[in-house]
Amino acid sequence: METIINADHFIELEHRHGAHDYHPLPVVLERGEGVYLWDVEGKKYFDFLSAYSAVNQGHCHPRIVNALQKQAQVLTLTSRAFHNNKLGKYMEYVTKYFDFERLLPSNTGAEAVEASIKITRKWGYTVKNIPSNKAEIIVCSQNFHGRTSTIISFSSDSESKVNFGPHASGFITIPYNDLEALEAILETHPNIAGFLVEPIQGEAGVYTPDENFIRKARSLCSEYNVLLIADEIQTGIGRTGSLLAVCGNCSCAGDCERQENSYTRPDILILGKAISGGTYPVSAVLCDSSIMDVIQPGQHGSTFGGNPMACSIAMEALEVIRDEKLTQNARHLGELFRTAMQEYIETSTIVLKVRGKGLLNAIVINDTETSNTAWNICIQLKENGLLAKPTHGNIIRFAPPLVISEDQLYECVEIITKTLKAFEK
């Protein structure tokens, strides 16, 4: 008798043989194209998570896949023991695209955050003259920068840090979007080397700060000779309706003159996720020579960082963002989405608010963080053909690929509102 392979089979395989470090929705995907995903049983879904904003260019974008295939047939990896003919081109391309002088290549977002911490600390000792082993970095509560042993040391998420100590020292936590708290620490702590911040806190539930928060933080960091480190791993590459979330109201794709009143230039920029269009692990740290040059041979490295595959893929992925005007599409459709959701919320008892920027948005469910209401809504959204995931218990994040069309967006709004109506009290 022929064995029927369904979703339960694959879920059971993961449960039996894998680490239990995630709690996914009960759907098993096998194919993607553009804004759509298909499961192993052939059901079609709108993707409203985009692999946590890694798939901004849409699933399996043909230009990016072609770049991957073309490079894979020639050369995949050399390590940094030798030069390769793609890395220099990639470094030149990306530094010009984002207007920085130097790039440190790596693979994952957390790896890039770790590198930024090292660069910031060494800059603090060798340039700012902070006493040895006394450098401190300011971070924000409810941050999410990864789950390495260093990063969880300054996480607010107890699940990611309890029983994983001892935790690293040298970090000071302030409330997010609190300029007074930032200035108070800068005034009283002379050994601050950097301020690590997400321009929008994605994992915290798309928590969008006051419009002037990043700009004034930039001013304070400059005043106290502290590096502003922008973690744009999730918010960058067009997601928020600008090339970077720190670009404010600038809707460029990396090739216009940014206006002084809208663009806040960080000292260190951290990129990942969508820099490869979701086809390959690629991340990067960008800064100017006066900062990057503190790192010398033997002090940092990555076997796969800067490999020819990653370089070729990332350049094509960024070209797609520019050529298809995906940044501008995110801005336009994000406004339409929030307007439509706000109209629904005005008569809703189950949704308290919608917030976000561009196509990085979230709705806050009228229940506690410990409730399962948001999870149940996401289960029903799945049944209705749309995939999303709760965060912080009562928040649902909506982040479709930036290639989504206006008609597709409104179709998804209809699915979302239809689903929510079933949960109205």
N, C-alpha and C positions, 0 to 999 in steps of 0.2 A: 504493500500500500504506500502511495506517495505521501511523503511528509509535507504538510503545509507550513511554510515559513512565514510567520506574521510578526507584527510588532512585538508581541509578548516574548517571542523567541529571542529576539535581539536584546530586549531589555533584561531578560533573565541571564543571558550570556554576560552582559556588563556587570550585573549584580553579583554573579557567582565568581567571576574571574578578575574583576577590577577593584581598585580602591573606591570606597564609598565617600568620595570627596565632593560630589555634586548631587543635587536633587532636581533633575530635569523634568520638564513636562513629559507625560507619557506619549511621545510621538517619536517615530524612528524615520529619519529622513534619508533619502538616497539620491536625490537629484535636485538641482537648482538652476534657474535661468532668470535673469533680471530680478524682478521683485517677487518671483514665485519659488516655492519649494514643493516637492512631492514626497510623500512618504512611501514606505515599502509596499503599501497596499494600493498605491496609485492615487491617493487623495491629494488634491492640490490646495495649497495655502498661500495667502499673502504673508510675507515675512516682515514682521514689524519689530524685529530686534536687530537684524542685520549683523548677527554675530557680535553683539555689543559694539556696533558702529564700525566693524572691520570691513563690511561689504558695502561701502558707500557707492561703489561703481556698479553694483548689482552682481548677482551670482554668475560666475563663469563668464565674465565679460570677454567676448571673443578676442579683442585686441590684447588683453592682458594674458589670456590663455595662450595666444599665439606667441607672445614674447617669452613665456615660460617654456613652451615646446621648442622654440627655436634655439634658446640658450641651452636647454637640457641636452640637445643633440651635439653640442660643441664642447662645453666645459661647465661643470657644476660647482666644483670646489677646489681651491688651491691652498686654503688656510692663509693666514697673514705672514707666513714664513717667506712668501714670494709675492711679487706684484701680479695683478691680472689686468687685462685690457679693458675692464668694465668699471673698476672701482673709482679710478680717477675721474672718469666721465660722470659717474653717478654723483660723486662728491661735488664736482663743479656744478652740475645741473641742480641739485637740491639746495646747495648754499645760495645760488642765484635765485632760485624759485622762492625761497623764504627770506632772502636778504640777510644772511649771516656769512661769516668768513670761514668757519671750520665745521666739519661733521665727524662725529665718532659713530661708526656703524655697529649695530648689534641686532639681536633677533626678536626679543620679546619686550613688551612694555616695562615689565618689572626690572629686566636687565638694564634698560635705559635709565630707569629711575635710580637704580643702584649706582650706575656710572655717574649720574649727575650728582649724587651725594658725595662720591669720592672726589670729583672735580671741585665741587664747592668747598669741601673741607680743605683740600690742598691749596686752593686759591686763598682761603682764609689764613692759612699758616704762612704761605710764601709771599703773598701780596699784601694782605691786610695786616699781617704780623700778629695774628692771634697766638697766644702762648700754646705750646705743644699740648695736644690732646684736650684742649679746652673749647674747641669750636662747637657751636650750637646752630641748629637749623630750626626755624619756626615752621610749624605745620598747622593744619586746621582740623578741628573736630569733624567727625563724620567723613573724613577723607577716604579715598580709595586709590592707592598707588601700586597695588600688587600684594603678594602674599609671601615674599621672601622673609627670612628670619629678621633682617634689619627693618624692613618696611612694616611688618606687623608690630614692631616695637612701638611705633607711634600711631597705630590704628585705634579707632574708637570701637571697633567691632570685637566684642569679647570672644565670639566664637573663633575668630582667626588667631587669637593670641593666648587664651587661657591654656595652660599646660604646655606651652611652647617656649617658655623662658629658659634661662634668663634673657631678658630683653636688652637691646642695645640702648645705651644712654646717648645724650647729646641732642635731644629733640625737645622742643617746647611747644605745647599745643595751645592754640587760641581758638575761640569760636569763629566759625566761618562768617564772612561778611561783617566783620567787626574791626573797623579801622582804629577805634580807640584802644582796643586790646593790642593790636599790632604795634601801635605807636608806644604804648606803655612798656612793652617788652623791649622794643628797640632803644628806648630811653634808659632803661635800667640794666640792660645786659650788654656789656661792651664786646662780648665774644661771639656775636651773631654773625654767621657767614652767609646765610641764605634764608629765603622765604620760599618754601615749596607749596604751590597752590594749584588747584584746578580752577580754571576760569568759570566753569559750571561743574558742579559736583554731580556726575552722572549716576554712580552707584548709590548715592545718598537719596536718589529720587528726583534727579534733574533739578536740583536746588540751584536756582539762578540768583546771583547776588544783585545788590543794587548796581545801577548802571555805572556809578563812579568808583566802585570798589577796586577793581584791578588798576584803574588809572591812578587813583590816589595811593594805592599800595606801591605802585611803581615810583611815585614821587617820594614816599617815605623811605623806600629801599635806597634810592639814590642819595637822599639826605644823610642816611646813616652808613653809607658805603657797604650795603648788603646786596647780594645777588638775588634778583627776582627769577625764580625757576618756575616756568609755566608747564604743567603737565597737560598736554593737549593730545594725549594718546587716544582718548575717546571723543574729544570735542573738535579736534583738528580735521583738516582735509575736507573742508566744505560742509561739514555736518550741521553747523549752527547757522548757516546762511552767510557766512563769511569764510574766507580761506582758513583762518584761525579764529577761535572764540575771542582772543585778545584783540582782533581787528575791529571789534565793536560794530559800527555801521558800515564798514568797508566791505563791499560785495565783490571785490576783485577775485581773480583766480591766480594771483601771484605775479601779475604783470602790470599793475598800475601803481601810481604814486599814492601811498597811503596818507590820509589826511592826519595831521597832528592831533586833532581833537577826537579821532576815532580809533587810531591804532596805538596800542600800548606795547612797546617792544620789550620783551623780557630779556634778561641777560643770558638765560639758558632756556632753550625750547626742547621739549621732549615729544617725540612723535612715534607712532606705532600704528597698529591695526590697519586703517584704510590706506596707509602709505603703500601697501601691496595689493590693495583691492581684495583682501581676504584670500589670496591664493598661496601665500607663503609667509613664514614668520620674518618680518622686517621691522626694525625700529631704529631710531636715530636720536642722537643728542647733537644739537646745534648751538653754537655760541661763537663769539669772536676770538681772534688769536690771543688776545691779552688774557683770556680765561682758559681756553683750551690748551694753550702751550704749557700749562703747569704739568700736564700728563706727558711723560717721557717713556721711551721704550722699556718694556718689562714691568710697567706699573699698572697696565690694564690691557685686556685683550679678549678675543673671542675667536674660536676656531672657525665658526660659520659666519661671523660678522663680516659684512662686506663681500660675501661670495658673489661670483658672477651672476648666478641665478637671481639672487635678491636684488642686485643692482639693476639688471635688465627689467625685471618685473616692476620695481618701484618707479623707475623713470616712465614706463608706459602707463602705470596706474595714475601718476600725476598728470600726464598728458591727457588722459581721458577726462579727468576732473576739469581741466581747462577747456578742452575742445568741445565737450558736451555741455558746458556751462552748468555743471551740476551744483556749484555753489549758489548760483542765482536761482536755480530751481528749488533748492532747499529753502531759501529765504521766502520765495513766493508761496510755495505749498505749505510751509510751516505756518504762515499767517492765516491761510485758508483753514488749516486743520484746527488751530486754536480758536478761531472765530466760530467754526461749526461746533466744536465741543463746548464752548462757552454758552452758545445758544441752548444746547441740551442741558447744561448744568443749571441754568436759570430756573428750571422747573423740576430738577432732580433732587431726590433725597439720598441717593446712593453715592453720588460724586460731589465732593466738596469744592474742588478747584482743578484747573488745568494750568500747567506752567511749562515753560521751555523757551527754546529759541531755534529758529530754523526747523529742521526735522529731527530735533532731539527734544522730545516732549514727554510729559507724564501727567496722569490724573491721580488725584488723591481720593481714595475710597473712604467713605464715611463709616469707618470701623477702626478698631484698635490695631496696633502693629502685631499683636499676638493672635489676631483672628485669622481665619482661613478664607475670608470673603474674596480678597483679591485673587488668591489662588483659584478659587472656584470660578471666578469670572474668567480667568485665563483658560481654564479647562473648557468652559463653554465657548469662549472665543475660538479655541481650537476646533471644537465641533462645528462651529459656523464658518470655518475656513480662514482663520487669521491667527498667527502665532505671535504671542507676546509673553512677557514674564514679569511676575511681581518682584519688587525690591523693597526692603524694609517693611515687609508684612502687608502694608495697606496702600502701597503705591504701585501703579502699573506704568511701565515705561513703553513709549511708542516711538520707534526709530526705524522707519522703513528705508530701504536703499534709496539713494538720491536720484535714481533713474525713474522713480515712480512718476506717472503722469497725473494730470489733474483729474481725469475721469476715474483712474484707479484709486486715487486718494478718496474721492467722494464715495466710491463703492465701499471702501474700507470704513469710512465714517459711518455708513449705513449699517455695516456689520457690527461695529462697536456699539452704536446706540441701540440697535436691536437687542444685542446681548445684555447691555446694561439695564434695559427696561424690564427684563426678566428678574432682575435683582432689586428693583425698586420696592421700598417698604410701603 
